[in-house]
Amino acid sequence: MATEIYRDAWGIPHLRAGSAAELAHAQGLVTARDRAWQLEIERHRAQGTSASFLGGSALAWDRFARRARVDDTARRCFADLERRDPGTARWVRAYVDGVNEGLADSTAPEFARTGLTPGRWEPWTPLGVWLATHILFAGFPAKLWREQVAAHLDADAIGLFATDGPGTSGSNGWLVGGERTVTGQAVIAGDPHRWIEDPGVYQQIHLSCPEFDVVGLAVPGVPGIAHFGHTGSVAWAITNAMADYQDLYRERLRRTGAGVEALGPDGVWRRASRHTETIEVAGEEPVEVEVIETGRGPVIIGGPEGIDGDPTGLAYDGGRADPADPADSVIPTDPADPADSVVPTDPAVPTDPAASLAPPVAISLRYPPRVTGDLGFGALLPLLRARRVADVDRAFDRWAEPVNVVQAADTEGGVLHRVAGRVPVRAEANSLRVVPAWEPGHAWQGWHVPPRAGLTDGVAVMANQRGPAEPLGVEFAPPHRADRIAALLAGKERWSAADMPALHTDTHLASASPLLDHLDALDDLTPEAAALRDRLRGWDRRMDAGSADAALYAAVRGAVVRRLAAHPAFAALTTPPAYPEVFQPWLALVPRVGFALEHLLRAEDLYGIDRPAAVRAAVEDVALRPPAGVWGDTHRLAPWRALEPEQPYDEPGLSGDHDCVLCTSGVPGLTDRAARGPAARYVWDLARREDSRWVVPLGASGVPGSPHHRDQLPLWLAGDLVPVVTDWTRLKKETDV
């Protein structure tokens, strides 16, 4: 049969073909037609070549991608896929052929604006897109933050700041078993929380061939439907497990002629791989990058001479040596004082003036696909072919990364609640901090068996809180979203698919309690501040876009965050170390205080900080200059775009907040504008797939000016969903290919 492309009323593509390979080709083709600019952005990000047309603003990412070996890892993983699973490899190649065919005819306006010509996708490019999208998902830079906190405060302070931070991505997901639904069949619902991008990070799509018929949310640039899908007889969804599966190693490096050696845990210096690459930068001179890889992994920070702009290495440990590390020199408190000299205890440490203060900083990254050569693409076709929960379970046995919690249900009453992905078995220290590569005891020793869980009272809820994945992680999201979803589900005995948007859009903010408790205890306020306090006492704690009280609370919260962050007790954390720019979101103090505010306000002691005084001053400040409007006036959607539109769009006001089920995240103390939130919403009904619903923040098309570029935005804002259409007679045929 010919491959047929249909569209529904929302421009969502529905593809029908005679084989899985023909369908993959059509998926690549239609994705290139709908998302050509987005696909090229993702290809260049995976290759570390985006600065060649976006300019210096993209250079930090390109440096990281080159040094982390993203493209090379994708090549390795595809070569391994060809050896182990040639059928899947051919399927991926068919998708890439479709992408290349679609890009060749693209007239996306962004290409003309930038002078960029669409390039050629290679068979491994989808793997590179997947890896580039998810390599920071586990938040390994948080280990750099913990180093800073421990060095400048103490190890106990790490827990005070532990929370779902600005760089991680999460999700809500819940499964309601058939015994708790009006149809007797399960319902799965949720919303992945990611950076809101234009075009969106998820693509609604329907894929049909004799082997399978699946609707779901695809990742543009990757074949199949990985995260959220419904085959008619079984459906699945994921949330971020918040597992820790990437390690950072502090490396000792030295140059040997044209090469580099790294000190291993056995005390032996071994040759590291080394080469240089050139990054082209639009409007600027090219930049040369040294790429080094040790036995642990690629060096992503520093090198034999330390960090650019900080060759002494003081940025790493705050000017203090590790007394437990005999290889560490004693670092002077005043490097400008010649009497305060340093004699390295390790004769291998260089003694030139630039390096004599401390061992230079170099940090390598160890991550599973680089070690195993497997990115988990072997799970994608089995997921599409799944008929029952057992099939989904076996497919996710092949999953690699990111590590997720999976929920699935089928029409025979089967349910699944498990963790999927590779987490290495290693010393606890590896999960917490940057560990020394030259010390034994930090090697990986196999893989954890992914944990499993069941349903409680017919329900399973995952919102990145401590749950089945707890043995595999360090920091998890606060329990507020999960607790709220569970409480709402407990409030009614029987649920339907149509009921689920009420959960998606719940705006209750449980994390407001600590600050409101401090407010409640204040007395001797000015009349204006007392009136503000009394008003917030009566607030319903809902972060609704039209709420003036929510705007007042957010203003007080932001003022408290800024005052705490400015306190001298945290002064050493106000200037991040000279690490690459791509890691700075994890190291900025104000966001860390903002997202951990409830911990900081509830701690028994906070390094002598007078928190009631800080709250009092914040309330007085806001009372003098209160926000003029409602929460949605400042809490506005701010999607990430690689290229700003020629005709700017209005940023709509949003309900919700970081710890609401409706998780729309600004950065308390810094900005109310939200760049992160529900990147899609879905409701999978196992009784009738036609009663399933979904929505994305903008639309199905990535082409500016298309009628389907932003047509779902009003529904997304209102909490409404688009019907899932699977009846081909209700679709409009676009073309045969």
C-alpha positions in Angstrom: 0.0 0.0 0.0 1.1 3.6 -0.5 2.1 5.5 2.6 -0.7 8.0 3.4 -0.5 11.2 5.3 -3.7 12.5 7.0 -4.3 15.5 9.3 -7.0 16.1 11.8 -8.6 19.5 12.7 -5.6 20.5 14.7 -3.0 19.7 12.0 -1.8 16.6 13.9 -0.3 14.1 11.5 -1.8 10.6 11.1 0.4 8.2 9.0 -0.5 4.9 7.5 1.9 2.6 5.7 2.5 -1.0 4.6 5.4 -1.6 7.0 7.2 -0.3 10.0 10.1 0.9 7.8 7.8 2.8 5.4 6.1 4.3 8.4 9.4 5.4 9.9 10.3 7.1 6.5 6.9 8.9 6.5 7.4 10.0 10.2 10.8 11.5 9.3 9.3 13.2 6.2 6.3 14.7 7.9 8.4 15.8 10.9 10.8 17.6 8.5 7.9 19.3 6.8 6.4 20.4 10.1 9.6 21.0 12.1 12.5 21.6 9.7 14.0 24.5 11.6 13.6 22.6 14.9 15.2 19.5 13.5 18.2 21.4 12.2 18.6 23.1 15.6 18.7 19.7 17.3 21.1 18.3 14.8 23.5 21.1 15.3 23.2 21.0 19.1 24.0 17.3 19.0 27.1 18.0 16.8 28.2 21.0 18.7 27.9 23.2 15.7 25.0 25.6 16.6 27.2 28.6 17.1 28.1 28.5 13.4 24.8 30.2 12.6 23.4 31.3 16.0 26.6 33.1 17.1 28.4 33.4 20.4 25.3 32.8 22.5 25.4 29.1 21.5 29.1 28.7 22.0 28.9 27.5 25.6 26.6 24.6 24.6 28.8 23.7 21.6 31.9 23.5 23.8 30.1 21.2 26.2 28.7 19.0 23.4 32.2 18.7 21.9 34.0 18.0 25.2 31.3 15.5 26.4 31.6 13.6 23.0 27.9 13.7 22.3 28.1 13.1 18.6 30.9 10.5 18.9 28.8 8.6 21.5 25.8 8.6 19.2 28.0 7.2 16.5 29.2 4.5 18.8 25.7 3.6 20.0 24.4 3.4 16.4 27.3 1.1 15.4 26.5 -1.1 18.4 22.8 -1.0 17.4 23.7 -2.3 13.9 25.5 -5.2 15.4 23.0 -6.2 18.1 19.7 -5.2 16.5 20.0 -4.7 12.8 16.2 -4.5 12.3 15.9 -1.4 14.6 19.0 0.1 12.9 17.3 -0.2 9.5 14.2 1.3 11.0 16.2 4.3 12.3 17.9 4.7 8.8 14.4 4.8 7.2 13.4 7.6 9.5 16.6 9.5 8.7 16.0 9.0 4.9 12.6 10.6 5.4 14.0 13.5 7.3 16.6 14.2 4.6 13.9 14.0 1.9 11.7 16.5 3.8 14.6 18.9 4.6 15.6 19.0 0.9 12.2 20.7 0.1 12.0 22.9 3.2 11.0 26.5 2.9 11.1 27.3 6.6 11.5 31.0 6.9 14.2 30.7 9.6 16.7 29.3 7.0 16.4 32.5 4.9 16.8 34.7 8.0 20.0 33.0 9.1 21.4 32.0 5.7 21.5 28.4 6.8 21.0 25.6 4.4 19.6 22.4 5.9 22.3 19.8 6.3 22.4 16.1 5.9 21.3 13.8 8.8 23.4 10.7 9.4 22.0 7.4 10.6 23.2 8.2 14.2 21.8 11.7 14.3 18.5 10.7 16.0 20.6 9.1 18.8 22.6 12.3 19.1 19.4 14.3 19.3 18.2 12.0 22.1 21.4 12.2 24.0 21.8 16.0 23.6 18.2 16.4 24.9 18.7 14.3 28.0 22.4 14.5 29.0 21.7 17.2 31.6 18.4 15.6 32.6 19.8 13.8 35.7 21.3 17.1 36.9 24.9 16.0 37.5 26.0 19.6 37.8 24.2 19.6 41.2 27.4 17.8 42.4 29.3 20.9 41.6 26.9 22.9 43.7 27.2 20.5 46.6 31.0 20.9 46.5 30.6 24.6 46.8 28.1 24.4 49.7 30.2 21.9 51.6 33.4 23.9 51.1 31.9 27.3 52.1 29.3 26.2 54.7 29.4 22.5 55.7 28.2 19.1 54.6 24.9 19.5 56.6 24.0 22.5 54.4 23.7 20.3 51.4 20.4 18.9 52.6 19.0 22.4 53.2 19.3 23.2 49.5 18.3 19.8 48.3 15.2 20.1 46.1 14.0 19.9 42.5 16.2 22.7 41.2 16.2 25.0 38.2 18.0 22.6 35.8 16.1 19.4 36.3 13.0 18.3 34.5 10.1 16.5 36.1 6.6 15.4 35.4 3.2 14.5 37.0 1.8 11.1 36.2 -1.0 9.0 37.7 -2.6 5.7 37.0 -6.2 5.0 38.1 -6.9 1.3 38.0 -10.2 -0.1 36.6 -11.7 -0.6 40.1 -11.6 3.2 40.5 -13.0 4.3 37.1 -16.5 4.6 35.8 -15.8 2.3 32.9 -14.0 -0.5 34.8 -10.9 0.2 32.6 -7.8 2.1 33.7 -7.0 5.7 33.0 -3.4 7.1 32.8 -2.9 10.8 32.9 -0.2 13.4 33.5 2.0 16.1 32.1 5.8 16.2 31.5 7.4 19.3 32.9 10.2 20.5 30.6 11.5 23.7 29.1 8.7 25.2 27.0 10.1 25.6 23.6 8.8 27.0 20.3 8.4 24.7 18.5 7.4 22.3 21.2 9.5 19.4 22.5 6.7 16.9 21.9 4.9 16.1 18.7 1.4 14.6 18.7 1.3 11.8 16.1 -0.5 8.7 15.0 1.5 5.8 13.4 -0.3 2.9 11.8 0.8 -0.1 9.8 0.0 -3.8 9.8 2.3 -4.4 12.8 0.9 -1.7 15.1 -1.4 1.3 15.4 -0.2 3.8 18.0 -1.0 7.4 19.1 1.4 9.3 21.3 3.8 12.1 21.9 7.0 11.8 19.9 10.3 13.6 20.3 11.0 15.5 17.0 14.1 14.0 15.5 13.6 10.5 17.0 11.5 7.7 15.4 8.6 6.1 17.1 6.9 7.1 20.4 9.1 6.7 23.4 7.6 8.4 26.4 3.8 8.5 26.1 1.8 6.1 23.9 -1.5 4.2 23.4 -1.8 1.2 21.1 -5.5 0.7 21.7 -5.0 -2.3 24.0 -2.1 -0.9 26.2 -0.9 2.6 27.2 2.1 3.8 28.9 3.6 7.0 30.3 6.7 8.1 32.2 8.0 10.6 34.8 11.5 11.5 35.6 12.8 9.0 38.3 15.2 11.6 39.7 17.9 8.9 39.7 21.6 9.6 39.8 23.4 7.7 37.1 26.2 10.1 36.0 29.4 10.6 37.9 32.0 13.5 38.0 35.6 12.7 38.7 38.3 15.1 39.6 41.2 14.3 37.4 45.0 14.7 37.7 46.3 15.4 34.2 49.8 16.2 32.9 51.1 16.9 29.5 53.7 14.6 27.9 54.9 16.2 24.7 51.8 16.4 22.4 49.8 14.1 24.6 48.1 14.1 28.0 48.2 11.5 30.8 45.8 10.9 33.6 46.5 9.5 37.1 44.5 6.4 37.7 43.3 4.8 41.0 46.2 2.3 40.9 48.8 5.2 41.0 49.7 4.7 37.3 49.7 7.5 34.8 48.0 6.4 31.6 47.6 8.1 28.2 44.4 9.9 27.7 42.9 10.4 24.3 43.3 14.0 23.1 42.6 16.0 20.0 41.5 19.5 19.1 38.3 20.6 17.3 37.4 23.9 15.8 34.0 25.6 16.5 32.8 28.0 13.9 31.1 31.1 15.4 28.9 33.3 13.2 30.3 36.9 13.2 33.3 35.9 15.3 36.7 34.1 15.1 36.6 30.3 15.3 37.3 28.8 18.7 39.5 25.8 19.2 38.5 23.3 21.8 40.8 20.6 23.3 38.9 17.3 23.7 40.4 15.0 26.3 39.0 11.6 27.5 40.4 9.6 30.4 39.6 6.1 31.6 36.7 7.6 33.5 35.2 9.6 30.7 35.4 12.9 28.7 36.9 15.9 30.5 34.1 18.5 30.5 35.7 21.1 32.9 39.3 22.3 32.9 42.4 20.5 31.7 46.0 20.0 32.5 46.4 23.7 33.3 43.1 24.1 35.1 40.1 26.1 34.2 40.1 29.0 31.8 40.2 32.2 33.9 41.2 30.2 37.1 44.4 28.2 36.4 45.1 27.8 40.2 42.1 25.6 40.7 40.9 27.7 43.6 37.4 27.8 42.1 37.1 24.1 42.7 37.5 23.9 46.5 37.1 27.5 47.6 40.8 27.9 48.5 40.9 25.0 50.9 42.7 21.8 50.5 41.1 18.5 51.3 42.8 17.3 54.5 41.8 13.7 53.8 43.6 13.8 50.4 47.4 13.4 50.9 47.9 14.3 47.3 46.4 17.8 47.8 48.8 20.7 48.5 48.1 23.1 51.3 46.6 26.2 49.6 47.6 29.6 50.9 45.0 31.9 52.3 46.7 34.8 50.5 48.2 33.8 47.2 49.8 37.3 46.8 51.9 36.7 49.9 55.3 35.3 48.9 55.9 34.1 52.5 52.8 32.0 52.2 54.3 29.5 49.7 53.2 26.0 48.8 55.2 22.9 48.4 53.3 20.1 46.6 53.3 16.8 48.4 52.8 14.9 45.2 56.0 15.1 43.0 53.9 14.6 39.9 52.0 17.8 40.5 53.5 20.6 38.2 55.5 23.2 40.0 55.3 26.1 37.6 54.0 29.4 39.1 50.5 29.1 37.5 49.9 25.7 38.9 51.8 25.7 42.2 49.0 26.9 44.4 46.9 23.8 44.0 46.5 20.8 41.6 44.9 22.2 38.5 41.2 21.4 38.0 40.0 18.9 35.5 36.7 17.1 35.9 35.5 14.3 33.8 32.0 12.9 33.2 31.1 9.3 33.2 27.7 8.5 31.8 26.1 5.1 30.8 25.9 5.3 27.0 29.5 6.3 26.8 30.4 3.3 28.8 28.1 0.7 27.3 27.6 2.0 23.7 23.8 1.5 24.2 21.4 4.4 24.2 18.3 2.2 24.6 16.9 2.5 21.1 16.2 -1.2 21.1 13.1 -0.4 23.2 11.4 1.8 20.7 10.0 -0.8 18.2 8.9 -3.2 20.9 7.0 -0.4 22.5 5.1 0.3 19.3 4.3 -3.4 18.9 3.2 -3.8 22.5 -0.3 -5.4 23.1 -0.2 -6.0 26.8 1.5 -4.6 29.9 4.0 -7.5 29.8 5.1 -6.3 26.3 5.7 -2.8 27.7 7.6 -4.3 30.6 9.9 -6.3 28.4 10.4 -3.3 26.1 11.5 -1.1 29.0 14.0 -3.7 30.1 16.0 -2.4 27.1 15.7 1.2 28.2 18.9 3.1 29.0 18.4 6.8 29.7 17.0 9.0 31.0 16.0 6.9 33.9 12.2 7.0 34.3 9.3 5.7 36.3 6.9 3.9 34.0 3.2 3.5 34.4 1.2 1.3 32.1 -2.1 -0.4 31.9 -3.9 -2.7 29.4 -7.5 -3.7 28.6 -7.2 -7.0 30.4 -6.7 -5.3 33.7 -2.9 -5.5 33.8 -1.0 -2.6 35.4 2.7 -1.7 35.6 4.6 0.7 37.9 8.4 0.4 37.6 11.7 2.2 37.1 13.4 1.8 33.7 17.0 2.7 32.8 20.6 2.0 33.8 21.9 3.2 37.1 25.5 2.0 38.0 26.3 0.4 41.2 29.2 2.3 42.9 30.2 4.0 46.1 27.8 6.3 47.8 30.3 9.2 47.5 30.0 9.1 43.7 26.3 10.0 43.9 27.0 12.9 46.3 30.1 14.8 45.2 32.9 15.0 42.7 35.2 12.1 43.5 39.0 11.8 43.0 39.9 9.7 40.0 43.2 8.7 41.5 41.7 7.1 44.5 40.4 3.5 44.4 36.9 2.7 45.4 35.0 4.8 42.8 34.7 2.4 39.9 31.4 1.2 38.6 30.5 -2.4 39.6 27.6 -3.3 37.4 24.0 -2.1 37.3 21.1 -1.8 39.8 18.1 -3.9 39.2 15.3 -1.4 38.5 12.8 -1.2 41.4 9.1 -2.0 41.0 6.0 -0.9 42.9 2.3 -1.4 42.9 -0.9 0.6 43.3 -2.3 1.9 46.6 -6.1 1.9 46.8 -6.2 1.4 43.1 -4.0 4.4 42.3 -0.3 5.0 41.5 1.1 8.6 41.6 4.5 9.8 40.6 5.6 13.4 40.6 9.4 13.1 41.0 9.0 12.5 44.8 10.7 9.8 46.8 9.0 6.6 45.6 10.2 3.4 43.9 13.3 5.2 42.6 14.4 6.3 46.0 17.3 3.8 46.3 18.7 5.2 43.0 18.7 8.9 43.7 19.9 11.6 46.0 17.6 14.7 45.5 14.0 14.4 44.7 11.2 16.8 44.2 9.2 17.9 47.3 6.2 15.7 47.9 3.7 18.5 47.4 2.6 17.7 43.8 2.3 13.9 44.5 0.5 14.4 47.8 -2.0 16.8 46.2 -2.7 14.5 43.3 -3.2 11.6 45.7 -5.5 13.6 47.9 -7.6 14.8 45.0 -7.9 11.2 43.7 -8.9 10.0 47.1 -11.8 12.5 47.1 -13.9 10.6 44.7 -14.5 6.8 44.3 -14.9 6.6 40.6 -13.1 8.7 37.9 -13.4 9.1 34.2 -11.0 10.4 31.5 -13.1 13.6 31.3 -12.4 14.3 35.0 -8.6 14.5 34.6 -8.1 18.1 33.5 -9.3 19.2 37.0 -6.1 17.6 38.3 -3.9 18.9 35.6 -4.8 22.4 36.4 -4.9 22.4 40.3 -3.1 25.5 41.6 -2.9 24.8 45.4 0.5 25.7 46.7 1.3 23.6 49.8 4.9 24.9 49.9 3.6 28.3 50.9 3.1 27.2 54.5 6.5 27.9 56.0 6.6 31.5 54.8 2.9 32.1 55.8 3.7 30.7 59.3 6.5 33.2 59.6 4.2 36.0 58.4 1.5 34.9 60.9 3.9 35.2 63.8 4.9 38.8 63.0 3.6 41.7 65.2 4.5 45.4 65.6 4.2 45.9 61.8 3.4 49.2 60.2 -0.3 49.5 59.3 0.4 48.8 55.7 2.4 45.7 56.4 -0.1 44.4 59.0 -2.8 44.8 56.4 -0.7 42.8 53.9 -0.1 40.1 56.5 -3.8 39.9 57.4 -4.7 39.6 53.7 -2.4 36.7 53.2 -3.8 35.0 56.3 -7.0 34.7 54.4 -5.5 33.7 51.0 -6.7 30.4 49.7 -3.2 29.4 48.7 -4.1 29.1 45.0 -1.7 30.5 42.4 -4.4 31.5 39.9 -3.5 33.9 37.2 -6.3 36.2 38.2 -5.4 36.3 41.9 -4.2 39.5 43.4 -3.4 37.6 46.6 -1.2 35.2 44.7 0.7 38.1 43.3 1.2 39.6 46.8 2.5 36.2 48.1 4.9 35.9 45.2 6.2 39.4 45.8 6.8 38.7 49.5 8.4 35.4 48.7 10.7 37.0 46.1 11.8 39.7 48.6 12.5 37.1 51.3 14.6 35.0 48.8 16.7 38.1 47.8 17.3 39.0 51.5 18.4 35.5 52.5 20.6 35.2 49.4 22.2 38.6 50.3 23.0 37.6 53.8 26.7 37.6 54.7 26.4 33.9 55.8 26.0 33.0 52.2 28.5 35.5 50.8 30.9 32.9 49.6 28.2 31.3 47.5 27.3 34.5 45.6 30.1 34.2 43.1 30.1 30.9 41.3 33.4 29.2 40.4 34.8 29.7 37.0 33.1 26.6 35.6 31.8 26.7 32.0 28.7 28.7 31.4 26.5 25.7 30.7 26.7 24.7 34.4 26.0 28.1 35.9 22.2 27.6 36.4 23.0 24.9 38.9 25.5 27.2 40.8 23.5 30.5 41.0 22.6 31.3 44.7 19.3 33.1 44.2 17.6 30.2 42.4 18.9 27.8 44.9 17.5 29.8 47.8 14.2 30.3 45.9 13.5 26.6 45.2 14.7 25.5 48.7 12.9 28.3 50.6 10.7 26.1 52.7 13.7 24.1 53.8 15.6 27.2 54.7 12.7 28.7 56.6 12.0 25.5 58.6 15.6 24.6 59.5 16.3 24.7 63.2 19.1 27.2 62.7 20.3 28.8 59.5 23.8 29.9 60.2 22.7 32.6 62.5 20.4 34.3 60.0 17.5 36.1 61.7 14.7 34.7 59.5 11.8 36.5 61.2 13.7 39.8 60.6 14.2 38.9 57.0 10.5 38.2 56.5 9.5 41.3 58.4 11.7 43.5 56.2 10.4 41.8 53.1 6.8 42.4 54.1 7.5 46.0 54.9 9.1 46.5 51.5 6.3 44.9 49.6 3.7 46.8 51.6 5.3 50.1 50.5 5.5 49.0 46.8 2.8 46.3 46.3 2.3 44.6 42.9 -0.3 46.6 41.0 -2.1 43.7 39.5 -2.6 39.9 39.6 -0.3 36.9 39.4 -0.8 36.5 35.7 0.5 40.0 35.1 4.1 39.0 35.9 3.8 35.1 35.7 3.9 34.8 32.0 4.9 32.1 29.5 8.4 32.7 28.1 9.2 29.9 25.6 12.7 29.2 24.6 13.4 29.9 20.9 16.7 29.5 19.1 15.7 32.5 17.0 13.4 35.2 18.1 10.4 35.7 15.9 10.2 38.6 13.5 6.8 39.4 14.9 6.9 39.0 18.7 4.1 37.2 20.4 2.3 38.3 23.5 3.4 36.3 26.5 0.1 35.0 28.1 -0.4 35.1 31.9 -0.2 31.7 33.6 -1.7 30.1 36.6 0.3 27.7 38.7 3.7 27.7 40.4 6.7 25.4 40.9 5.2 23.2 43.6 1.6 23.2 42.2 0.3 20.3 40.3 0.0 23.0 37.5 3.8 23.3 37.6 4.7 26.5 35.8 8.1 27.6 37.0 9.5 31.0 37.3 12.6 31.5 39.5 11.5 33.0 42.9 13.6 36.0 43.7 14.7 36.4 40.2 11.8 36.4 37.7 8.1 35.4 37.6 8.3 34.6 33.9 8.0 30.9 33.3 10.2 29.0 30.9 9.4 25.6 32.3 6.0 23.9 32.6 3.7 21.2 31.1 5.3 20.5 27.7 2.2 18.4 27.0 -0.8 17.0 28.8 -2.4 13.6 28.1 -5.2 11.4 29.3 -5.1 7.7 28.1 -8.4 5.9 28.4 -8.1 2.1 28.2 -11.9 1.7 27.8 -12.1 3.6 24.5 -9.0 5.1 23.0 -11.2 7.6 21.2 -12.1 9.1 24.6 -8.4 9.9 25.2 -7.3 13.5 25.1 -4.1 15.5 24.7 -2.7 19.0 24.2 0.6 20.8 23.7 1.5 24.4 24.7 1.5 25.8 21.2 0.5 23.7 18.2 1.4 20.8 15.9 3.3 22.9 13.4 6.6 24.5 13.9 6.2 26.8 11.0 5.6 30.5 12.0 2.4 31.7 10.5 0.9 28.3 10.1 -2.7 28.0 11.3 -1.5 25.2 13.6 1.5 26.9 15.0 -0.2 28.2 18.1 -3.8 27.1 17.8 -3.6 24.8 20.9 -2.3 27.6 23.2 -5.7 28.8 24.3 -6.8 25.3 25.2 -3.5 24.7 27.0 -3.9 27.9 29.0 -7.5 27.0 29.9 -6.7 23.4 30.9 -8.7 22.0 28.0 -7.6 19.0 25.8 -7.8 18.1 22.1 -9.7 14.8 21.3 -7.5 11.9 20.1 -8.9 10.9 16.7 -8.2 7.4 15.4 -11.1 7.0 12.9 -9.6 7.5 9.5 -12.9 8.6 8.0 -12.8 11.7 10.3 -9.4 12.7 9.0 -8.4 14.8 5.9 -6.0 13.1 3.5 -3.0 15.3 2.7 -1.0 13.2 0.3 0.5 9.9 -0.6 4.3 9.4 -0.4 
